[in-house]
Amino acid sequence: MNVLTLVREDLRDFAGYGSARRTSATGSIWLNANESPWASVADADGRNNRYPDPQPAELRLRLAALYGAAPEQVLVGRGSDEAIDLLVRALCNPGMDAVVIAPPVFGMYAVSARLQNAPLVEIPLTDCVDGGDGFRADLEAIGSAALSSNAKLVFLCSPANPTGQALRLPDIARLAERLSGRAMVIVDEAYGEFSDQPSAVSLIDTMPNIGVLRTLSKAHALAGARIGTLIANAQLIAVLRNCKAPNPLPAPCVHLALRALEPDALAQSNARVVETVVERDRLRGLLAGSPGIEHVYPSQGNFLLVRFADADTALRRLLAAGIVVRDMRSQPQLGDALRITIGSAEENDALMTSLAAQKVAA
Ligand SMILES: *Cc1c(COP(=O)(O)O)cnc(C)c1O
């Protein structure tokens, strides 16, 4: 299957913006981009008076190695948010080609679909709370909906935000097989580092309609630097590179990312992932045994989804202690739920203490 048939026909041979940095010229005097020849006083390292490389080779190489892909299968953007938006714009003809999601789920897929005027098809997660399993995506129904709605994109979140469950690779592969030549299956692994399931990146070589989103925003502690990665078929990546913003990656952010990908920084991130997983399981146990808590879902991410008998009171108690969690009550099926990010051990203890607080002035 040629995956380019999934790209909007009018964009398949789009060359994009001819950024001044997209030149093979080598020189010592650069007069081609109307930049300042001087560094700003604000720029201690003197590295920012030039436009950045649109896709720095070293960063692509390191991210490819980190995620187990080839550099030509990697597109780096301003967070995975940018990759989500780029996929929707490049694949979906407005008013025609649908996007399939399984709510309650991360909100950016629907936002990007809306901005592109791509029809949104929602196949709700099934809550198997009684079996103790938590939420489950119905991949059978998702596949059927994608085929019948002429969808170009299916977004799967694994581990899922906010519901916490992860998908098994054989199930993702079966869905992609069924949608071969019809739609891209995008697996958003923003929380992949915290999961015990392997990454879907290993499927991409044999299944060109699978793409994977990764980010440095969560486990790598660089949410402020906005570095996200799409890993997908090399031909598709080449097309998307032409559709993206001309110079999306600020040079200071690229330097931060490269630093965060050195062995000592990776070792520290790994250690913190281990610590977070330990804390996640500890906090789940503490919450599950607390009065006023109806259910704590199992989680493969760095957060817990919690149902409260009285979520309003819980929120008020937490806010009174200066603790901010995510109110999920406007989401379908989550009318009594809050999402709690796993903090440090001290932060988690503070959370438990304030939830247990006897009384708060109403
Ligand atoms: C946090 C999150 C992201 C956002 O990642 P950025 O790289 O910071 O844009 C993507 N997907 C999901 C499911 C998330 O929860």
The ligand as a Gaussian input file, in Angstrom:
#p B3LYP/6-31G(d) Opt

LIG

0 1
 C        0.144000      15.859000      27.328000
 C       -0.363000      15.142000      26.128000
 C        0.117000      15.449000      24.857000
 C        0.802000      16.757000      24.643000
 O        2.050000      16.664000      24.309000
 P        2.908000      17.929000      23.876000
 O        4.049000      17.231000      23.258000
 O        3.241000      18.670000      25.111000
 O        2.137000      18.743000      22.897000
 C       -0.238000      14.675000      23.779000
 N       -1.112000      13.653000      23.940000
 C       -1.637000      13.364000      25.137000
 C       -2.590000      12.250000      25.254000
 C       -1.298000      14.112000      26.250000
 O       -1.865000      13.857000      27.423000

